[in-house]
């Protein structure tokens, strides 16, 4: 049986770590907001994946080897600095070089591998080379990539992520779970905090952008962003990942994938709303509509995926979320490219669909709650 603690397990230091990683993720958003395009969107997604993967690996380490000793904290502080440097390399024009970013990302991975070895030694548990070797190999790939052309940096980064991600999620995670080493309430709390901070970061980006303009050009979209963000919170915490979720039945690897795509969708959705609220949507060009509907569709499909991974079934709310995402994407792709007003209409409709899905998700969960509690 997998262990479940009965008290909150996330320390203040872990929360601080989350804030630092989200600050690094926000740098990818800044890059897209300064240079909105399909290419910058793909680059931001790739870098966000790499940063989220380091966060998840570190979360797993703290989950399997809990502790608050000074040496651990000092090493993680150095790792945080490396993560920030790696994030700064997203923007080649205003940030650090791609070489420096790869070196820093390799350092972040190497430090984590050392921490895992130390955790196994301290707790006198067998060292699982299947976890340490892929992470170390990924660090080496990054350092090798630092000697290649800057233009190839993203390729080495993605290779490092794949080399470390596949064996750990396919084999090592299952071993940790079978040996009852995972604290499931800790995983749920860390994932929830990450989503919460990402949503809060969206508001920080909005305030920064509006402060630069010196006004609120579109007060209607300003209000709409509050409603949309609240709906996302509502779906996640009271619907998809409700407090009465049986954590022992959650498909955690599928849940990780759902959180990753959810963060992509939320980041893109809020970015577009920020640009439109500040009347800077024209910078996106004709791709604004396509990008926005793709992000909203990703959010809804991610919620459906998370609902299945946490509850073992889609249910009415999950099917509606998945269908809504597909319909929004299809309609957005076939609509003719118009001006700003057309985009604003689509934004309003998408927001209404998300809010409607929030109401349905919470209502259906309340209807089925007595049944679950009685089983």
PEBEL-V281785 format. One record per backbone hydrogen bond with DSSP energy under -1.0 kcal/mol. CO is the residue of the C=O (numbers start at 0). NH is the residue of the N-H. If there is no record, write none. Layout:
co=CO nh=NH
co=CO nh=NH
//
This chain:
co=2 nh=183
co=10 nh=14
co=11 nh=15
co=12 nh=16
co=13 nh=17
co=14 nh=18
co=15 nh=19
co=16 nh=20
co=17 nh=21
co=18 nh=22
co=19 nh=23
co=20 nh=24
co=21 nh=25
co=24 nh=27
co=24 nh=28
co=25 nh=29
co=26 nh=30
co=27 nh=31
co=28 nh=32
co=29 nh=33
co=30 nh=34
co=36 nh=40
co=37 nh=41
co=38 nh=42
co=39 nh=43
co=40 nh=44
co=41 nh=45
co=42 nh=46
co=43 nh=47
co=44 nh=48
co=45 nh=49
co=46 nh=50
co=47 nh=51
co=48 nh=52
co=49 nh=53
co=50 nh=54
co=51 nh=55
co=52 nh=56
co=53 nh=57
co=54 nh=58
co=55 nh=59
co=56 nh=60
co=57 nh=61
co=58 nh=62
co=59 nh=63
co=60 nh=64
co=68 nh=72
co=69 nh=73
co=70 nh=74
co=71 nh=75
co=72 nh=76
co=73 nh=77
co=74 nh=78
co=75 nh=79
co=76 nh=80
co=77 nh=81
co=78 nh=82
co=79 nh=83
co=80 nh=84
co=81 nh=85
co=82 nh=86
co=83 nh=87
co=86 nh=89
co=90 nh=94
co=96 nh=100
co=97 nh=101
co=98 nh=102
co=99 nh=103
co=100 nh=104
co=101 nh=105
co=102 nh=106
co=103 nh=107
co=104 nh=108
co=105 nh=109
co=106 nh=110
co=107 nh=111
co=108 nh=112
co=109 nh=113
co=110 nh=114
co=111 nh=115
co=112 nh=116
co=113 nh=117
co=114 nh=118
co=115 nh=119
co=116 nh=120
co=117 nh=121
co=118 nh=122
co=119 nh=124
co=126 nh=128
co=127 nh=130
co=127 nh=131
co=128 nh=132
co=130 nh=134
co=131 nh=135
co=132 nh=136
co=133 nh=137
co=134 nh=138
co=135 nh=139
co=136 nh=140
co=137 nh=141
co=138 nh=142
co=139 nh=143
co=140 nh=144
co=141 nh=145
co=143 nh=146
co=144 nh=147
co=148 nh=151
co=149 nh=152
co=151 nh=155
co=152 nh=156
co=153 nh=157
co=154 nh=158
co=155 nh=159
co=156 nh=160
co=157 nh=161
co=158 nh=162
co=159 nh=163
co=160 nh=164
co=161 nh=165
co=164 nh=168
co=165 nh=169
co=166 nh=170
co=166 nh=171
co=167 nh=172
co=170 nh=174
co=171 nh=175
co=172 nh=176
co=173 nh=177
co=174 nh=178
co=175 nh=180
co=176 nh=179
co=182 nh=186
co=183 nh=187
co=184 nh=188
co=185 nh=189
co=186 nh=190
co=187 nh=191
co=188 nh=192
co=189 nh=193
co=190 nh=194
co=191 nh=195
co=192 nh=196
co=193 nh=197
co=194 nh=198
co=195 nh=199
co=196 nh=200
co=197 nh=201
co=198 nh=202
co=199 nh=203
co=200 nh=204
co=201 nh=205
co=202 nh=206
co=203 nh=207
co=204 nh=208
co=205 nh=209
co=206 nh=210
co=207 nh=211
co=208 nh=212
co=209 nh=213
co=217 nh=221
co=218 nh=222
co=219 nh=223
co=220 nh=224
co=221 nh=225
co=222 nh=226
co=223 nh=227
co=224 nh=228
co=225 nh=229
co=226 nh=230
co=227 nh=231
co=228 nh=232
co=229 nh=233
co=230 nh=234
co=231 nh=235
co=232 nh=236
co=233 nh=237
co=234 nh=239
co=235 nh=240
co=241 nh=244
co=244 nh=246
co=245 nh=248
co=249 nh=251
co=250 nh=254
co=251 nh=255
co=252 nh=256
co=253 nh=257
co=254 nh=258
co=255 nh=259
co=256 nh=260
co=257 nh=261
co=258 nh=262
co=259 nh=263
co=260 nh=264
co=261 nh=265
co=262 nh=266
co=263 nh=267
co=264 nh=268
co=265 nh=269
co=266 nh=270
co=267 nh=271
co=268 nh=272
co=269 nh=273
co=270 nh=274
co=271 nh=275
co=272 nh=276
co=273 nh=277
co=274 nh=279
co=275 nh=278
co=276 nh=217
co=279 nh=282
co=280 nh=283
co=281 nh=284
co=284 nh=287
co=286 nh=290
co=287 nh=291
co=288 nh=292
co=289 nh=293
co=290 nh=294
co=291 nh=295
co=292 nh=296
co=293 nh=297
co=294 nh=298
co=295 nh=299
co=296 nh=300
co=297 nh=301
co=298 nh=302
co=299 nh=303
co=300 nh=304
co=301 nh=305
co=302 nh=306
co=303 nh=307
co=304 nh=308
co=305 nh=309
co=306 nh=310
co=307 nh=311
co=308 nh=250
co=313 nh=317
co=314 nh=318
co=315 nh=319
co=316 nh=320
co=317 nh=321
co=318 nh=322
co=319 nh=323
co=320 nh=324
co=321 nh=325
co=322 nh=326
co=323 nh=327
co=324 nh=328
co=325 nh=329
co=326 nh=330
co=327 nh=331
co=328 nh=332
co=329 nh=333
co=330 nh=334
co=338 nh=342
co=339 nh=343
co=340 nh=344
co=341 nh=345
co=342 nh=346
co=343 nh=347
co=344 nh=348
co=345 nh=349
co=346 nh=350
co=347 nh=351
co=348 nh=352
co=349 nh=353
co=350 nh=354
co=351 nh=355
co=352 nh=356
co=353 nh=357
co=354 nh=358
co=355 nh=359
co=356 nh=360
co=357 nh=361
co=358 nh=362
co=359 nh=363
co=360 nh=364
co=361 nh=365
co=362 nh=366
co=363 nh=367
co=364 nh=368
co=367 nh=371
co=368 nh=372
co=369 nh=373
co=371 nh=374
//
